[in-house]
Amino acid sequence: MFCENCGSQIGDDDRFCSSCGAQVKSDNTCANCGAEIGESDKFCSSCGAQVTSSKSINTPSGLIDCPDCGKPVSRKAKACPN
């Protein structure tokens, strides 16, 4: 998994990026309010937001493929961290 903010690789259990300090959103957390959500939930029980699939969380639109190594990096990154 990669940080949505800086593109650095982060562990599956990490809660914060060790490179930039950004909070990592997990597959079972509401993207809108941060509340825990169940695997089969379609809407957050805390704020009512529609739950996005885990694929969209792990491959955010803020990432692009590095032209040199092919790994995902943040659009904001000035250089590939790999």
BELZI-V259609 format. One record per pair of residues at least 4 apart in sequence whose ideal C-beta (glycine too) atoms are under 8 Angstrom apart, sorted by the first residue. I is the first residue (numbers start at 1). J is the second residue. Records with the same first field share a line. If there is no record, write none. Layout:
I: J / J
This chain:
1: 9 / 10 / 11 / 12 / 24 / 58
2: 7 / 8 / 9 / 10 / 63 / 71 / 72 / 73 / 74
3: 7 / 8 / 9 / 10 / 17 / 19 / 20 / 22 / 24 / 74
4: 22 / 25 / 60 / 62 / 63 / 74
5: 17 / 20 / 22 / 62 / 74 / 76
6: 17 / 19 / 20 / 22 / 74 / 76 / 77 / 81
7: 63 / 72 / 73 / 74 / 76 / 77 / 80 / 81
8: 17 / 18 / 19 / 20 / 81
9: 81 / 82
10: 14 / 17 / 18 / 24
14: 18 / 24
15: 23 / 24 / 26
16: 21 / 22 / 23 / 24
17: 21 / 22 / 24
19: 81
25: 29 / 31 / 34 / 57
26: 57
27: 54 / 57 / 58
28: 36 / 37 / 38 / 39
29: 34 / 35 / 36 / 37
30: 34 / 35 / 36 / 37 / 44 / 46 / 47 / 49 / 51
31: 49 / 52 / 57
32: 44 / 47 / 49
33: 44 / 46 / 47 / 49
35: 44 / 45 / 46 / 47
37: 41 / 44 / 45 / 51
41: 45 / 51
42: 50 / 51
43: 48 / 49 / 50 / 51
44: 48 / 49 / 50 / 51
52: 56 / 57
53: 57
54: 58
55: 59
56: 60
59: 63 / 72
62: 74 / 75 / 76
63: 72 / 73 / 74 / 75
64: 72 / 73 / 74 / 75
65: 70 / 71 / 72 / 73
66: 70 / 71 / 72 / 73 / 80 / 82
68: 80
69: 80 / 82
71: 80 / 82
73: 77 / 80 / 81 / 82
77: 81
